[in-house]
Amino acid sequence: MANPQPNMTIKPVIVTRTGDIHNLLPEQWCSGRCDCLTCQYEWFGEWPLGIDALECPQCKSTDTDRNAI
């Protein structure tokens, strides 16, 4: 991933499944680098433990990979 330019804003992407947000504690979340295997977009995301796939914010594909920190 390229280094951000000084005028760029980096925003985290939070992905949840409907209804799960009310039942999760902070320690049940993971975060880390995410990669889309379809369009090669890279981002930093947060997801609840046990979620199947993340949706790429660029192309909406669920063919993604993630590496928790």
Buried (B, 14 or more C-beta within 10 A) or exposed (E): EEEEEEEEEEEEBEBEEEEEEEEEEEEEBBBEBBBBEBEEBEBBBBBBEEBEEBBBBEEEBEBBEBEEE
